[in-house]
Structure formats: C-alpha cells, structure tokens
Amino acid sequence: MANNARPQGQGGGGSGAAPPSAVWRLYASECLGTLLLVAIGCSLVVLDFAKGSPVAAAIPSAAWRRALTGLLFGATGGTIALSPIGHASGAHINPIVSLAFWRRGTLAPSVAAGYVVAQLVGAILGALPLLLWGRWAASVKLAATLPGPAGPVAAVLGEVGATTCLIVGLFVFLGHQRLRRFTPGLFPPLYAFLVWIEAPLSGTSTNPARSLGPALVGHVWTGWWIDWVGPLAGLAVGLLILQRPGLAHLKVEVAKLYHFHWDPHGILHGLHPKNSRARAG
C-alpha cells in the first residue's frame, strides 16, 4: 500500500534546492526504464510478428496477436512502474507522460525536459538489443510504428485517440485515492485494447521515445512525424478533457505512475521552489 504522507521536512514552498546528484539519479532511472520498455516490449513485437516465429504459428490471427502484444507491452510498463525505477523517478518512460505531469503541476519544466532527453536516449539504447534476434534481426522494423494503408491522416487521428485514452485513464486513476495504487494495472488491458483496435492505423505509439528507438536502429523513418504530432495532440486533448467539470476536481500529488510518496527533495511533488511556476492553479 502506498504511503499517503507528504515527504518529511517538506512544506508548501519546499525546503531548499535539491542536490544535482538527486536530479541526475532521476534522469538515469528514466533512461534505464525506457531502455527496458523498448528492449522488452519491442522484442515481444518481433517475437509475435516475425516470419517463422512460433507465436505467429500458434496464433494465426493477427488481431489476437496484436491484443496479446499490447497486453504484454502494457504489463512491461506496469512492472517497471512497480519496480525500484518507479520508486525513484516515477517510471514515466514516455515523453508525453512527463509533459502531462508538467502541465498538471507536479514537475518543473527543467526536470520534465531532462526526463524527455533521458527517455529518448534510453529508447535508442533499448532498441540496440533487437539486433541480437538472430535470424529474426532483419525483422526489427516490425517494432517500428508505421502508418497503415488508411494513410497518414488516419494514423494521426488514431494516435490522437489512443494517447487521449492514455492520458485521461492515467490521471483518472492517479486522481482517485482509491484507484491510484492500482494505476500500473491499467496499462495491460488498456494497451491490449488500443493495439488491437488502433495498430492497423499507426502502429499504436502513444510514446515518441518508444517509436524513435526502433526507427533509428531499423532505419525506418516512414511517417516518423506522426509519432510526435499525434501523441502531442492527444496530450492536449486529454488535458482539455481533464478540465471538464466532472474531472476537474482530480488532483495528482506526485509525478509517479505508482503512487510512491518517497521524494525527499520534493522534485516530483511540485514542492520544490523551482516547481512553483509549474504548480496547478
């Protein structure tokens, strides 16, 4: 059970500057978390869809394999959120999530920027192990998120819808005291549904970092801009929905996917002085 107490020694204005080493530990944690997400999650994509894969032979239906892949991808992210990585940095492992926490007032702009850079670096490093898949290594491009036959407009709209679901679902869970401890459990069913229904349109990114790694390693840049424009637009739509009367009361106390409150310097609570301009009004 998550501890709902505020960090000791922290008041509304913070208690002083956090040491640089503390912030860099958060960045290192985000880099490692994103590395694991891409290495494990995209390996699952290759395993499920590579030519000659035993999974493809056992489950001929591409739709069922999409759902399975989304389920396991979401479970990977949820497990990272519950791990020491989530305890430390919050396991955003997605630039869109970090930007959302910034806009919701629990992450300073400078820290959010550091998170995004760390996530992009982690995603690139995490895509490198995909080359070790032996005879399936040529199928690394399967892990890339590409626009489908419906075209780029449909792909962008698909990413907007999928990312909106992610942001609204995430902050609804985190905003309810009874639900927030179960937030990591949201991701497996959410991504099972999203990948099943939306992957034919865009590949279901919702995460520019997750898409960058395989694109760079696999040299697949078709529609790369969709993985930025769609999720960023989905973030904007999700934040607008969260401002509606029925949801505006939801408040997020800490910038973590699992509601650990351990944050001795107030960096992820919006308590640090540098966060004052990023607090929710």
Sequence and secondary structure as in RCSB ss.txt:
>XXXX:A:sequence
MANNARPQGQGGGGSGAAPPSAVWRLYASECLGTLLLVAIGCSLVVLDFAKGSPVAAAIPSAAWRRALTGLLFGA
TGGTIALSPIGHASGAHINPIVSLAFWRRGTLAPSVAAGYVVAQLVGAILGALPLLLWGRWAASVKLAATLPGPA
GPVAAVLGEVGATTCLIVGLFVFLGHQRLRRFTPGLFPPLYAFLVWIEAPLSGTSTNPARSLGPALVGHVWTGWW
IDWVGPLAGLAVGLLILQRPGLAHLKVEVAKLYHFHWDPHGILHGLHPKNSRARAG
>XXXX:A:secstr
    S  TT  TT SS   HHHHHHHHHHHHHHHHHHHHHHHHHHHHHHSTT HHHHH   HHHHHHHHHHHHHH
HHHHHHHSHHHHHH    SHHHHHHHHHTTSS HHHHHHHHHHHHHHHHHHHGGGGGSGGGGGGGGGGS    TT
 HHHHHHHHHHHHHHHHHHHHHHHHSTTTGGGGGGGHHHHHHHHHHHHHHHH   S HHHHHHHHHHHT  TTTT
HHHHHHHHHHHHHHHHHTSTTTTT    SS SS     TT TTTT SGGGGGGS  
